Amino acid sequence: MRLVSRIITLSTPPVALAILLAGCSSPPPAPSAEQPASTAPPPRVQAWMDRLTVKHEYDPKTGFIVARETVALPPIVRDAPPLDAAIAQAGSGRTVIAFATADRCAPCQQYKRDAINDPAVVARLSEARFLPTHVEVDRSPALADAYLGARSIPMTYALRDGKVVAELPGQRSAAELVAWLDALPR
C-alpha cells in the first residue's frame, strides 16, 4: 500500500475530499432490480456539477461527469516532455510534477482552467526545482500505470527519482495547488 502524502491534509475535511474524487474516478454501483437506472445524477454528483463552469453533462451509464469542452494546458505543461522523459531529464535534482487528467473528465477540465492555468501556479511550476508534465490517462494508460500506479483523475503527483513522493487528489483551487507545491521538500 502506497502512503499518500501528508501534504494532502491541507485542511480538506474527509467529506470534501470524497466529493473532490467523485467526479471521474469510479462509476457508481449498478442499480438493482428494484431500483431502475436514473438519468439524473445522484445528489452528491449534482452538487459537484453545479459548481463546474466548463461545458459538461452527466452520463448515467458510467456515472461520470463528461466534459463537452477541452481546456488547453499552459505552455510550461503542454510543451513539457512526456512523463517517462521528464523523469529521465529530472534526474535526482528536480521534482517532476505530473498532472493526470482526461479530456472526457469535466472536473479535470475545470482543474486545468482554474488551477493549472493560474499565473501563480505557472510561476511556481517555472521554478528550477520543478519539471512539470502531463499524462492524459486515456491516451497513455500504460505510462500512467507504470509510473503513477493508477489512473484516478484528476490527480497531481510529485515524483523524485522516478518514485511518487506526494499526491494531491481531485480538482483543487490554484491556492491549494500552490500551497501543496510550496510544502514539497526541496
ZASEVO-293734 format. One line per field, with one value per atom (N, C-alpha, C): x, y, z; residue in one letter; atom name; residue number from 1. Coordinates in pm, 1 decimal, padded with zeros to 6 digits. Each point is the difference from the previous one (the first is absolute). Layout:
BEGIN
px X, ...
py Y, ...
pz Z, ...
residu A, ...
atome CA, ...
num NUM, ...
This chain:
BEGIN
px 00084.7, -00084.7, 00088.9, -00023.0, 00078.4, -00054.5, 00087.1, -00040.0, -00028.0, -00120.8, -00036.9, 00062.9, 00056.2, 00073.6, -00081.0, 00068.2, -00062.4, -00034.9, 00051.7, -00027.0, -00146.4, -00064.5, -00138.9, -00091.7, 00034.6, -00087.9, 00001.8, 00019.0, 00010.2, -00124.1, -00084.1, -00123.7, -00119.3, 00015.4, -00110.5, -00072.3, -00123.9, -00073.3, -00030.1, -00015.0, -00022.0, -00118.5, -00108.5, -00116.0, 00033.7, 00069.8, 00038.4, 00093.5, 00092.1, 00092.3, -00077.0, -00100.4, -00081.3, -00072.0, -00050.1, -00068.5, 00098.8, 00121.6, 00101.5, 00029.0, 00001.9, 00035.6, -00118.7, -00119.6, -00120.4, -00016.2, 00059.1, -00025.0, 00026.6, 00116.6, 00033.4, 00064.7, 00030.8, 00081.7, -00065.3, -00122.0, -00062.2, -00149.6, -00058.1, -00144.1, -00077.2, -00125.0, -00081.5, -00042.1, -00048.8, -00044.4, -00117.3, -00012.6, -00109.4, -00132.8, -00106.7, -00129.9, -00047.4, -00072.8, -00053.8, -00130.1, -00057.2, -00124.6, -00114.2, -00001.7, -00106.1, 00021.8, 00119.1, 00034.7, 00044.0, -00089.0, 00035.9, 00105.8, 00074.0, 00102.2, -00066.1, 00065.6, -00050.9, 00092.4, -00057.2, 00083.6, 00047.3, -00055.6, 00041.4, 00117.3, 00095.7, 00114.1, -00041.5, 00071.3, -00025.0, 00025.8, -00059.0, 00014.9, 00145.2, 00089.5, 00140.4, 00066.3, -00035.8, 00055.2, -00062.6, -00130.5, -00066.7, 00060.6, 00029.0, 00062.5, 00135.2, 00074.1, 00129.7, -00020.0, -00097.4, -00026.1, -00042.9, -00072.6, -00047.3, 00114.8, 00117.3, 00115.3, 00087.5, -00020.9, 00084.1, -00042.7, 00098.1, -00029.1, 00038.3, 00074.3, 00027.6, -00125.9, -00016.2, -00116.1, 00010.7, -00111.8, 00002.3, -00141.2, -00006.2, -00127.6, 00024.9, -00105.9, 00007.7, -00026.1, 00081.6, -00020.1, -00051.6, -00128.5, -00055.1, 00052.5, 00048.7, 00053.7, 00130.8, 00084.3, 00130.0, 00004.2, -00091.0, 00003.8, 00099.1, 00060.1, 00100.3, -00064.7, 00069.4, -00033.4, 00089.1, -00061.2, 00074.7, 00019.3, 00122.6, 00032.5, -00049.9, -00047.5, -00040.9, 00087.9, 00108.9, 00103.8, 00132.3, 00106.9, 00133.7, 00074.9, 00054.6, 00073.8, 00148.6, 00062.0, 00142.4, 00086.1, 00109.5, 00098.6, 00089.1, 00058.6, 00094.9, 00124.0, 00068.7, 00115.7, 00103.9, 00023.2, 00101.8, -00034.8, -00128.5, -00044.2, -00024.3, -00067.2, -00032.2, 00125.9, 00105.8, 00121.9, 00104.6, -00036.1, 00093.5, 00020.3, 00109.5, 00021.4, -00103.3, -00025.8, -00088.3, 00055.2, -00083.4, 00037.6, 00129.6, 00016.4, 00122.0, 00124.2, -00010.1, 00112.6, 00025.0, -00106.5, 00015.5, 00072.9, -00033.1, 00067.3, 00148.5, 00032.6, 00140.6, 00072.1, -00066.3, 00060.1, 00019.0, -00091.8, 00006.1, 00113.9, 00035.8, 00104.0, -00037.1, 00097.4, -00027.5, -00006.6, 00021.3, 00004.2, -00130.2, -00098.2, -00125.9, -00118.9, -00108.2, -00124.4, -00088.6, -00044.4, -00094.2, -00139.4, -00073.8, -00138.9, -00084.3, -00071.6, -00079.1, -00148.7, -00065.0, -00144.1, -00067.1, -00080.2, -00072.2, -00144.4, -00040.5, -00136.0, -00047.8, -00124.3, -00055.0, -00088.5, 00003.0, -00081.7, -00148.8, -00043.3, -00141.0, -00047.7, 00090.9, -00030.1, -00023.5, -00125.2, -00032.4, 00074.8, 00009.6, 00079.1, 00147.1, 00052.8, 00137.9, 00012.2, -00097.4, 00002.6, -00014.8, -00083.3, -00016.1, 00130.8, 00068.3, 00128.9, 00102.1, 00002.1, 00092.6, -00033.9, -00128.6, -00041.1, 00030.7, -00040.1, 00006.2, 00135.5, 00072.0, 00123.6, 00124.8, 00004.8, 00124.2, 00035.5, -00098.9, 00025.5, 00014.4, -00016.4, 00009.5, 00143.5, 00017.2, 00135.0, 00088.7, -00056.2, 00081.3, 00049.8, -00083.7, 00041.3, 00106.0, -00021.7, 00097.9, 00134.7, -00003.4, 00124.7, 00071.1, -00077.5, 00060.7, 00057.9, -00073.5, 00048.6, 00123.9, 00021.7, 00117.0, 00126.7, -00012.8, 00119.0, 00089.2, 00129.8, 00097.6, -00013.4, -00054.3, -00009.1, -00109.7, -00090.4, -00110.4, 00015.8, -00048.7, -00013.3, -00144.0, -00089.2, -00140.0, -00020.2, -00099.9, -00039.3, -00147.8, -00053.9, -00141.6, -00017.0, -00091.3, -00034.4, -00149.1, -00037.0, -00140.3, -00025.2, -00064.0, -00006.1, -00072.8, -00091.8, -00067.9, 00089.9, 00091.7, 00092.2, 00128.3, 00037.1, 00125.2, -00022.5, -00089.7, -00028.9, 00120.8, 00082.1, 00116.4, 00099.6, 00017.5, 00090.2, -00051.9, -00130.0, -00060.1, 00015.4, -00027.4, 00011.6, 00144.5, 00093.8, 00140.2, 00061.0, -00030.2, 00066.7, -00086.4, -00131.1, -00087.5, -00076.3, -00007.4, -00065.5, -00151.1, -00055.3, -00145.8, -00037.8, -00129.6, -00052.1, -00112.7, -00000.4, -00101.5, 00021.6, -00110.8, 00009.1, -00104.5, 00023.3, 00130.5, 00090.3, 00127.6, 00096.8, 00130.9, 00068.9, 00129.8, 00101.6, 00112.2, 00104.6, 00130.9, 00077.2, 00138.5, 00087.4, 00096.5, 00089.4, 00144.3, 00074.9, 00145.7, 00065.0, 00101.2, 00069.4, -00097.2, -00105.7, -00095.7, -00102.6, 00001.5, -00093.4, -00094.7, -00126.4, -00099.3, 00032.7, 00017.3, 00029.1, -00115.8, -00092.4, -00117.5, -00109.8, -00124.3, -00116.7, -00096.0, -00063.1, -00104.3, -00122.3, -00095.5, -00114.5, -00106.9, -00067.5, -00117.8, 00027.4, -00109.6, 00003.7, 00024.4, 00099.3, 00036.6, 00003.3, -00000.8, 00013.2, 00147.2, 00024.7, 00138.1, 00073.0, -00067.6, 00062.9, 00038.4, -00087.2, 00032.3, 00117.5, 00003.7, 00109.3, 00132.1, -00000.5, 00122.3, 00046.9, -00091.5, 00036.7, 00060.8, -00056.9, 00053.3, 00140.6, 00019.2, 00132.9, 00100.6, -00041.8, 00089.1, 00040.0, -00089.6, 00026.6, 00087.6, 00021.5, 00083.7, 00144.3, 00067.0, 00140.5, 00085.2, 00097.7, 00091.6, 00117.0
py -00118.3, 00118.3, 00124.3, 00090.7, 00121.1, 00101.0, 00064.3, 00100.4, 00130.8, 00051.3, 00126.1, 00111.6, 00094.0, 00107.9, 00072.4, 00033.4, 00077.8, 00140.0, 00040.0, 00132.0, 00010.9, -00111.9, -00000.5, 00061.0, -00010.0, 00042.0, 00149.4, 00077.4, 00144.7, 00068.7, -00060.7, 00052.7, -00047.2, -00112.9, -00056.2, -00100.1, 00031.1, -00096.4, -00125.6, -00116.8, -00125.8, 00003.8, 00064.5, 00005.1, 00078.3, 00112.2, 00079.9, -00078.4, -00076.0, -00080.1, -00105.7, -00061.4, -00099.2, 00063.9, 00120.9, 00069.9, 00035.2, 00042.8, 00033.8, -00117.8, -00120.0, -00117.5, -00062.6, 00047.7, -00060.8, 00027.7, 00105.8, 00043.5, -00102.5, -00064.0, -00087.7, -00131.0, -00018.3, -00112.8, -00135.3, -00017.0, -00131.2, 00014.4, -00092.2, 00008.9, -00042.7, 00043.9, -00040.9, -00145.2, -00063.6, -00138.6, -00010.6, -00115.0, -00023.0, -00003.8, 00048.0, -00003.1, -00143.6, -00024.1, -00133.5, -00015.9, -00121.7, -00027.7, 00085.8, 00026.0, 00081.8, 00147.9, 00036.8, 00140.1, 00024.1, 00046.6, 00019.1, 00109.3, -00011.8, 00100.5, 00136.6, 00102.7, 00136.5, 00077.6, 00095.2, 00083.8, 00123.4, 00023.2, 00113.4, -00041.7, 00089.1, -00034.3, -00008.1, -00079.4, -00001.8, 00139.4, 00032.6, 00134.9, 00045.6, -00088.6, 00041.6, 00035.3, -00071.4, 00029.0, 00127.9, 00017.0, 00121.7, 00123.1, -00010.8, 00112.4, 00033.5, -00102.3, 00019.8, 00067.7, -00048.7, 00054.6, 00146.4, 00036.0, 00137.5, 00099.0, -00048.3, 00088.3, 00012.2, -00087.5, 00002.3, 00110.4, 00066.4, 00100.8, -00047.5, -00110.7, -00056.6, -00070.4, -00007.2, -00069.6, -00147.8, -00056.7, -00138.0, -00058.1, -00131.2, -00067.6, -00127.4, -00052.1, -00122.7, -00119.4, -00102.8, -00124.9, -00104.1, -00030.5, -00094.4, -00142.2, -00035.1, -00135.0, -00021.2, 00103.4, -00013.3, 00069.8, 00095.7, 00079.1, 00114.0, 00021.6, 00105.0, 00134.1, 00105.0, 00134.5, 00022.1, -00001.7, 00000.3, 00142.3, 00031.4, 00132.2, 00012.0, 00117.2, 00030.6, 00110.0, 00028.0, 00091.2, -00043.6, 00030.0, -00032.9, 00130.1, 00016.5, 00119.9, -00024.4, 00094.5, -00011.4, 00014.1, -00070.9, 00011.8, 00120.5, 00058.3, 00109.0, -00054.9, 00081.8, -00047.9, -00074.9, 00041.2, -00067.3, -00147.0, -00032.9, -00139.0, -00064.0, 00071.4, -00052.1, -00039.2, 00081.6, -00021.8, -00083.1, -00050.1, -00078.3, -00138.9, -00064.8, -00137.0, -00095.1, -00114.2, -00099.9, -00047.5, -00062.8, -00037.6, -00079.0, -00102.4, -00080.2, 00081.8, 00086.8, 00086.0, 00106.1, 00051.6, 00099.5, -00060.7, -00123.7, -00067.7, -00015.8, -00041.2, -00015.8, 00134.6, 00103.2, 00133.6, 00060.8, -00026.0, 00059.7, -00057.0, -00125.9, -00062.9, 00003.4, 00022.8, 00004.3, 00142.7, 00097.5, 00138.2, 00077.6, -00053.2, 00073.0, -00090.0, 00063.5, -00071.4, 00010.6, -00115.1, -00002.5, 00019.4, 00095.3, 00021.7, -00049.4, -00110.7, -00062.6, 00023.2, 00061.2, 00023.4, -00111.2, -00083.2, -00108.5, 00044.4, 00009.5, 00041.6, -00081.9, 00025.5, -00060.0, 00103.7, -00000.2, 00095.1, -00018.1, -00121.5, -00030.0, 00046.7, 00032.8, 00026.8, 00149.8, 00036.7, 00141.0, 00059.1, -00070.1, 00056.1, 00021.6, -00084.9, 00018.2, 00130.5, 00023.9, 00121.9, 00123.7, -00010.6, 00111.0, 00024.8, -00108.2, 00010.2, 00070.4, -00035.3, 00066.5, 00148.5, 00031.9, 00140.3, 00080.4, -00050.0, 00078.0, -00002.6, -00109.1, -00012.7, -00009.1, -00096.7, -00023.0, 00119.8, 00070.3, 00118.5, 00129.3, -00006.1, 00119.8, 00054.9, 00131.5, 00058.4, -00034.3, -00009.3, -00034.3, -00144.5, -00089.6, -00139.9, -00009.8, 00067.4, -00002.0, 00055.1, 00106.0, 00056.3, -00101.3, -00069.1, -00098.2, -00116.5, -00046.6, -00111.6, 00038.5, 00130.1, 00049.5, -00002.7, -00023.7, -00006.3, -00115.5, 00020.2, -00098.0, -00136.0, -00002.6, -00127.3, -00092.0, 00053.5, -00078.3, -00024.7, -00114.7, -00031.1, -00050.6, 00088.6, -00040.7, -00084.7, -00086.9, -00080.3, -00034.2, -00063.1, -00034.3, -00140.4, -00076.0, -00132.5, 00000.2, -00017.5, -00015.5, -00149.8, -00042.1, -00142.6, -00086.3, 00056.7, -00079.7, -00025.7, 00092.2, -00018.2, -00071.1, 00007.8, -00060.6, -00083.1, -00098.6, -00077.8, -00078.1, -00053.1, -00077.6, 00088.8, 00122.5, 00094.6, 00034.0, 00025.8, 00030.0, -00118.7, -00119.5, -00118.9, -00023.4, 00015.6, -00030.5, 00093.9, 00128.5, 00096.7, 00052.4, 00004.6, 00059.0, -00106.1, -00119.6, -00109.5, 00005.4, 00095.7, 00013.3, 00093.0, 00002.8, 00091.9, 00083.7, 00021.7, 00086.6, 00142.2, 00067.7, 00134.8, 00090.5, 00127.0, 00064.5, -00029.5, -00005.2, -00032.3, 00070.5, 00045.3, 00063.8, -00078.3, -00030.8, -00080.5, 00076.7, -00021.8, 00046.2, -00125.0, -00003.1, -00115.5, 00044.9, -00077.9, 00019.0, -00132.2, 00005.0, -00121.6, -00104.8, 00045.7, -00091.1, -00060.1, 00039.4, -00054.0, 00109.2, -00036.6, 00094.5, 00029.0, 00128.2, 00039.8, 00076.7, 00049.1, 00071.6, -00001.3, 00001.4, 00002.4, 00107.3, 00065.0, 00097.1, -00043.1, -00067.4, -00052.6, 00104.8, -00016.8, 00079.5, 00135.7, 00062.3, 00135.7, 00095.2, 00084.8, 00092.7, 00142.2, 00093.5, 00141.0, 00030.5, 00112.7, 00043.3, 00017.8, 00057.4, 00021.4, -00132.9, -00099.9, -00131.6, -00064.2, 00013.5, -00057.5, 00068.9, 00131.7, 00073.5, -00040.0, -00010.2, -00039.5, -00140.0, -00091.6, -00136.3, 00001.3, 00076.2, 00009.6, 00058.7, 00104.1, 00064.1, -00094.3, -00092.9, -00091.6, -00120.6, -00018.6, -00111.4, 00020.8, -00107.8, 00014.1, 00055.3, 00078.5, 00058.2, -00089.8
pz 00000.0, 00000.0, 00000.0, -00092.9, -00007.9, 00099.4, 00072.5, 00096.9, -00072.0, 00013.1, -00062.2, 00081.6, -00067.1, 00064.8, 00105.5, 00106.1, 00106.8, -00049.2, -00113.0, -00055.7, -00043.1, -00027.5, -00043.3, 00104.8, 00123.8, 00108.9, 00023.3, -00102.3, 00009.4, 00057.5, 00068.3, 00056.0, -00079.7, -00065.3, -00074.3, 00089.0, 00041.7, 00080.1, -00081.5, 00066.4, -00072.0, -00096.2, 00036.3, -00088.6, -00125.9, 00014.9, -00117.0, -00089.7, 00058.5, -00079.0, -00078.7, 00061.3, -00070.0, -00118.3, 00018.4, -00108.7, -00109.9, 00037.5, -00099.5, -00091.8, 00056.4, -00076.9, -00071.9, 00027.6, -00057.6, -00148.1, -00051.0, -00136.4, -00106.8, -00004.2, -00112.2, 00041.1, 00125.9, 00038.9, -00015.6, 00043.0, -00011.3, -00016.5, -00075.4, -00021.6, 00123.7, 00012.8, 00112.8, -00016.7, 00107.0, -00012.9, -00097.1, -00063.6, -00093.9, 00075.1, -00062.3, 00067.4, 00017.7, 00106.5, 00024.8, -00076.6, 00003.0, -00070.9, 00052.9, 00131.5, 00058.4, -00027.7, -00038.2, -00016.1, -00144.2, -00086.8, -00140.4, -00017.0, -00109.8, -00030.6, -00019.8, 00046.8, -00013.5, -00092.1, -00070.6, -00084.4, 00075.9, 00118.2, 00082.5, 00087.5, 00019.4, 00084.9, 00147.4, 00079.1, 00143.9, 00057.4, 00114.5, 00056.5, 00016.1, 00045.3, 00019.7, -00132.7, -00106.1, -00131.8, -00055.6, 00020.9, -00044.9, 00066.7, 00129.5, 00071.7, -00061.4, -00037.8, -00065.4, -00134.7, -00077.6, -00132.9, 00007.6, 00103.1, 00015.8, 00017.0, 00043.2, 00020.1, -00125.5, -00096.7, -00120.4, -00095.3, -00059.8, -00101.6, -00139.8, -00010.1, -00132.2, -00049.2, -00130.9, -00056.2, 00033.6, 00049.9, 00045.1, 00000.4, 00019.0, 00019.2, 00079.5, 00055.8, 00079.6, -00090.0, 00010.8, -00073.2, 00098.2, -00001.8, 00097.5, -00016.8, -00118.5, -00020.8, 00075.6, 00004.8, 00067.1, 00134.8, 00021.5, 00123.2, -00007.5, -00117.2, -00016.5, -00031.5, 00039.0, -00044.7, -00122.0, -00116.6, -00126.0, -00050.2, -00034.8, -00053.8, -00142.9, -00034.1, -00136.5, -00057.8, 00069.5, -00050.8, 00060.4, -00070.0, 00048.8, 00022.4, 00120.8, 00036.8, -00028.8, -00067.6, -00033.7, 00124.8, 00000.5, 00107.4, -00025.6, 00105.4, -00023.3, -00071.4, -00077.2, -00076.3, 00082.9, 00123.8, 00081.7, 00023.8, -00001.7, 00016.9, -00136.8, -00087.4, -00134.5, -00077.3, 00008.8, -00077.1, 00074.2, 00116.1, 00081.6, -00060.2, 00036.4, -00049.2, 00061.2, -00066.2, 00059.3, 00134.7, 00078.4, 00136.4, 00007.0, -00080.5, 00007.8, -00034.7, -00100.7, -00036.1, 00107.3, 00060.8, 00107.4, 00119.1, 00033.2, 00111.4, -00030.5, -00121.1, -00039.5, 00001.0, -00050.5, -00006.3, 00138.1, 00091.7, 00133.7, 00083.4, -00024.7, 00080.7, 00147.1, 00084.5, 00144.0, 00052.6, -00087.5, 00046.1, -00008.8, -00071.9, -00018.1, 00034.0, 00034.5, 00027.0, -00123.6, -00050.0, -00111.1, 00058.5, -00054.7, 00038.4, -00116.6, 00022.7, -00105.5, 00025.4, -00096.9, 00005.4, -00080.4, 00065.7, -00066.2, -00019.8, -00125.9, -00033.6, -00119.4, -00040.1, -00121.9, -00067.4, -00131.7, -00075.5, 00028.7, 00030.9, 00024.7, 00136.6, 00089.1, 00140.9, 00024.2, 00031.3, 00023.1, 00120.0, 00115.1, 00110.2, -00038.5, -00088.1, -00047.7, -00078.8, -00086.5, -00081.2, 00089.0, 00102.8, 00093.3, 00075.6, 00039.3, 00070.2, -00089.3, -00127.5, -00092.7, -00010.5, -00010.7, -00015.2, 00126.8, 00115.6, 00123.5, 00070.0, -00009.9, 00077.2, -00087.2, -00088.9, -00074.7, -00087.8, -00052.4, -00083.4, 00080.0, 00129.6, 00084.0, -00003.6, -00012.0, -00006.4, 00119.7, 00119.0, 00118.4, -00008.7, -00051.1, -00016.8, -00108.5, -00112.6, -00109.4, 00048.5, 00079.0, 00054.4, 00089.5, 00084.1, 00090.0, -00079.9, -00100.1, -00082.9, -00079.9, -00019.0, -00073.5, 00083.9, 00129.4, 00086.0, -00045.4, 00009.4, -00047.8, 00068.5, 00120.5, 00072.5, -00054.0, -00083.8, -00053.3, -00150.0, -00043.3, -00141.2, -00019.0, -00045.9, -00016.0, -00125.2, 00005.5, -00115.4, 00014.3, -00101.3, -00002.6, -00055.5, 00059.4, -00051.1, -00028.0, -00125.4, -00038.9, 00011.7, 00108.8, 00034.9, -00102.0, -00077.2, -00102.1, -00120.3, -00028.8, -00112.9, 00040.8, 00128.0, 00047.3, 00126.2, -00005.8, 00121.2, 00050.8, -00089.3, 00043.5, 00074.6, -00047.0, 00066.1, 00140.1, 00009.9, 00130.9, 00093.8, -00048.2, 00084.5, 00043.8, -00092.0, 00029.3, 00103.2, -00010.5, 00086.3, 00114.2, -00020.8, 00101.3, 00078.4, -00055.0, 00069.5, -00002.8, -00071.2, -00005.2, -00113.2, -00027.7, -00099.4, 00057.5, 00131.3, 00060.8, -00049.6, -00028.3, -00054.9, 00061.9, 00008.5, -00017.5, 00119.8, -00025.6, 00103.0, -00033.3, 00102.3, -00017.2, 00081.8, -00061.3, 00063.4, 00002.1, 00106.3, 00006.1, -00002.2, -00090.8, -00011.5, 00015.9, 00075.8, 00013.6, -00036.0, -00083.1, -00043.9, -00053.5, -00067.3, -00060.9, 00094.2, 00125.7, 00099.9, 00047.4, 00017.4, 00051.8, 00146.2, 00032.0, 00138.3, 00062.9, -00082.2, 00052.0, -00104.5, 00047.1, -00087.7, 00048.7, -00094.7, 00030.1, -00080.3, 00064.5, -00074.2, -00026.4, -00111.8, -00029.2, -00060.6, -00038.3, -00054.5, 00116.1, -00012.1, 00107.0, -00052.5, 00092.7, -00037.2, -00025.8, -00062.0, -00022.9, 00132.6, 00099.5, 00131.2, 00064.4, -00010.3, 00057.3, -00073.2, -00132.0, -00077.3, 00032.9, 00008.9, 00035.6, 00140.5, 00094.4, 00137.0, 00000.6, -00078.2, -00008.9, -00059.5, -00108.5, -00060.9, 00098.1, 00072.6, 00097.6, 00113.3, 00033.8, 00111.4, -00040.2, -00129.1, -00042.3, 00045.5, 00038.5, 00042.4, -00112.1, 00038.2, -00099.8, -00024.7
residu M, M, M, R, R, R, L, L, L, V, V, V, S, S, S, R, R, R, I, I, I, I, I, I, T, T, T, L, L, L, S, S, S, T, T, T, P, P, P, P, P, P, V, V, V, A, A, A, L, L, L, A, A, A, I, I, I, L, L, L, L, L, L, A, A, A, G, G, G, C, C, C, S, S, S, S, S, S, P, P, P, P, P, P, P, P, P, A, A, A, P, P, P, S, S, S, A, A, A, E, E, E, Q, Q, Q, P, P, P, A, A, A, S, S, S, T, T, T, A, A, A, P, P, P, P, P, P, P, P, P, R, R, R, V, V, V, Q, Q, Q, A, A, A, W, W, W, M, M, M, D, D, D, R, R, R, L, L, L, T, T, T, V, V, V, K, K, K, H, H, H, E, E, E, Y, Y, Y, D, D, D, P, P, P, K, K, K, T, T, T, G, G, G, F, F, F, I, I, I, V, V, V, A, A, A, R, R, R, E, E, E, T, T, T, V, V, V, A, A, A, L, L, L, P, P, P, P, P, P, I, I, I, V, V, V, R, R, R, D, D, D, A, A, A, P, P, P, P, P, P, L, L, L, D, D, D, A, A, A, A, A, A, I, I, I, A, A, A, Q, Q, Q, A, A, A, G, G, G, S, S, S, G, G, G, R, R, R, T, T, T, V, V, V, I, I, I, A, A, A, F, F, F, A, A, A, T, T, T, A, A, A, D, D, D, R, R, R, C, C, C, A, A, A, P, P, P, C, C, C, Q, Q, Q, Q, Q, Q, Y, Y, Y, K, K, K, R, R, R, D, D, D, A, A, A, I, I, I, N, N, N, D, D, D, P, P, P, A, A, A, V, V, V, V, V, V, A, A, A, R, R, R, L, L, L, S, S, S, E, E, E, A, A, A, R, R, R, F, F, F, L, L, L, P, P, P, T, T, T, H, H, H, V, V, V, E, E, E, V, V, V, D, D, D, R, R, R, S, S, S, P, P, P, A, A, A, L, L, L, A, A, A, D, D, D, A, A, A, Y, Y, Y, L, L, L, G, G, G, A, A, A, R, R, R, S, S, S, I, I, I, P, P, P, M, M, M, T, T, T, Y, Y, Y, A, A, A, L, L, L, R, R, R, D, D, D, G, G, G, K, K, K, V, V, V, V, V, V, A, A, A, E, E, E, L, L, L, P, P, P, G, G, G, Q, Q, Q, R, R, R, S, S, S, A, A, A, A, A, A, E, E, E, L, L, L, V, V, V, A, A, A, W, W, W, L, L, L, D, D, D, A, A, A, L, L, L, P, P, P, R, R, R
atome N, CA, C, N, CA, C, N, CA, C, N, CA, C, N, CA, C, N, CA, C, N, CA, C, N, CA, C, N, CA, C, N, CA, C, N, CA, C, N, CA, C, N, CA, C, N, CA, C, N, CA, C, N, CA, C, N, CA, C, N, CA, C, N, CA, C, N, CA, C, N, CA, C, N, CA, C, N, CA, C, N, CA, C, N, CA, C, N, CA, C, N, CA, C, N, CA, C, N, CA, C, N, CA, C, N, CA, C, N, CA, C, N, CA, C, N, CA, C, N, CA, C, N, CA, C, N, CA, C, N, CA, C, N, CA, C, N, CA, C, N, CA, C, N, CA, C, N, CA, C, N, CA, C, N, CA, C, N, CA, C, N, CA, C, N, CA, C, N, CA, C, N, CA, C, N, CA, C, N, CA, C, N, CA, C, N, CA, C, N, CA, C, N, CA, C, N, CA, C, N, CA, C, N, CA, C, N, CA, C, N, CA, C, N, CA, C, N, CA, C, N, CA, C, N, CA, C, N, CA, C, N, CA, C, N, CA, C, N, CA, C, N, CA, C, N, CA, C, N, CA, C, N, CA, C, N, CA, C, N, CA, C, N, CA, C, N, CA, C, N, CA, C, N, CA, C, N, CA, C, N, CA, C, N, CA, C, N, CA, C, N, CA, C, N, CA, C, N, CA, C, N, CA, C, N, CA, C, N, CA, C, N, CA, C, N, CA, C, N, CA, C, N, CA, C, N, CA, C, N, CA, C, N, CA, C, N, CA, C, N, CA, C, N, CA, C, N, CA, C, N, CA, C, N, CA, C, N, CA, C, N, CA, C, N, CA, C, N, CA, C, N, CA, C, N, CA, C, N, CA, C, N, CA, C, N, CA, C, N, CA, C, N, CA, C, N, CA, C, N, CA, C, N, CA, C, N, CA, C, N, CA, C, N, CA, C, N, CA, C, N, CA, C, N, CA, C, N, CA, C, N, CA, C, N, CA, C, N, CA, C, N, CA, C, N, CA, C, N, CA, C, N, CA, C, N, CA, C, N, CA, C, N, CA, C, N, CA, C, N, CA, C, N, CA, C, N, CA, C, N, CA, C, N, CA, C, N, CA, C, N, CA, C, N, CA, C, N, CA, C, N, CA, C, N, CA, C, N, CA, C, N, CA, C, N, CA, C, N, CA, C, N, CA, C, N, CA, C, N, CA, C, N, CA, C, N, CA, C, N, CA, C, N, CA, C, N, CA, C, N, CA, C, N, CA, C, N, CA, C, N, CA, C, N, CA, C, N, CA, C, N, CA, C, N, CA, C, N, CA, C, N, CA, C, N, CA, C, N, CA, C, N, CA, C, N, CA, C, N, CA, C, N, CA, C, N, CA, C, N, CA, C, N, CA, C, N, CA, C, N, CA, C, N, CA, C, N, CA, C, N, CA, C, N, CA, C, N, CA, C, N, CA, C, N, CA, C, N, CA, C
num 1, 1, 1, 2, 2, 2, 3, 3, 3, 4, 4, 4, 5, 5, 5, 6, 6, 6, 7, 7, 7, 8, 8, 8, 9, 9, 9, 10, 10, 10, 11, 11, 11, 12, 12, 12, 13, 13, 13, 14, 14, 14, 15, 15, 15, 16, 16, 16, 17, 17, 17, 18, 18, 18, 19, 19, 19, 20, 20, 20, 21, 21, 21, 22, 22, 22, 23, 23, 23, 24, 24, 24, 25, 25, 25, 26, 26, 26, 27, 27, 27, 28, 28, 28, 29, 29, 29, 30, 30, 30, 31, 31, 31, 32, 32, 32, 33, 33, 33, 34, 34, 34, 35, 35, 35, 36, 36, 36, 37, 37, 37, 38, 38, 38, 39, 39, 39, 40, 40, 40, 41, 41, 41, 42, 42, 42, 43, 43, 43, 44, 44, 44, 45, 45, 45, 46, 46, 46, 47, 47, 47, 48, 48, 48, 49, 49, 49, 50, 50, 50, 51, 51, 51, 52, 52, 52, 53, 53, 53, 54, 54, 54, 55, 55, 55, 56, 56, 56, 57, 57, 57, 58, 58, 58, 59, 59, 59, 60, 60, 60, 61, 61, 61, 62, 62, 62, 63, 63, 63, 64, 64, 64, 65, 65, 65, 66, 66, 66, 67, 67, 67, 68, 68, 68, 69, 69, 69, 70, 70, 70, 71, 71, 71, 72, 72, 72, 73, 73, 73, 74, 74, 74, 75, 75, 75, 76, 76, 76, 77, 77, 77, 78, 78, 78, 79, 79, 79, 80, 80, 80, 81, 81, 81, 82, 82, 82, 83, 83, 83, 84, 84, 84, 85, 85, 85, 86, 86, 86, 87, 87, 87, 88, 88, 88, 89, 89, 89, 90, 90, 90, 91, 91, 91, 92, 92, 92, 93, 93, 93, 94, 94, 94, 95, 95, 95, 96, 96, 96, 97, 97, 97, 98, 98, 98, 99, 99, 99, 100, 100, 100, 101, 101, 101, 102, 102, 102, 103, 103, 103, 104, 104, 104, 105, 105, 105, 106, 106, 106, 107, 107, 107, 108, 108, 108, 109, 109, 109, 110, 110, 110, 111, 111, 111, 112, 112, 112, 113, 113, 113, 114, 114, 114, 115, 115, 115, 116, 116, 116, 117, 117, 117, 118, 118, 118, 119, 119, 119, 120, 120, 120, 121, 121, 121, 122, 122, 122, 123, 123, 123, 124, 124, 124, 125, 125, 125, 126, 126, 126, 127, 127, 127, 128, 128, 128, 129, 129, 129, 130, 130, 130, 131, 131, 131, 132, 132, 132, 133, 133, 133, 134, 134, 134, 135, 135, 135, 136, 136, 136, 137, 137, 137, 138, 138, 138, 139, 139, 139, 140, 140, 140, 141, 141, 141, 142, 142, 142, 143, 143, 143, 144, 144, 144, 145, 145, 145, 146, 146, 146, 147, 147, 147, 148, 148, 148, 149, 149, 149, 150, 150, 150, 151, 151, 151, 152, 152, 152, 153, 153, 153, 154, 154, 154, 155, 155, 155, 156, 156, 156, 157, 157, 157, 158, 158, 158, 159, 159, 159, 160, 160, 160, 161, 161, 161, 162, 162, 162, 163, 163, 163, 164, 164, 164, 165, 165, 165, 166, 166, 166, 167, 167, 167, 168, 168, 168, 169, 169, 169, 170, 170, 170, 171, 171, 171, 172, 172, 172, 173, 173, 173, 174, 174, 174, 175, 175, 175, 176, 176, 176, 177, 177, 177, 178, 178, 178, 179, 179, 179, 180, 180, 180, 181, 181, 181, 182, 182, 182, 183, 183, 183, 184, 184, 184, 185, 185, 185, 186, 186, 186
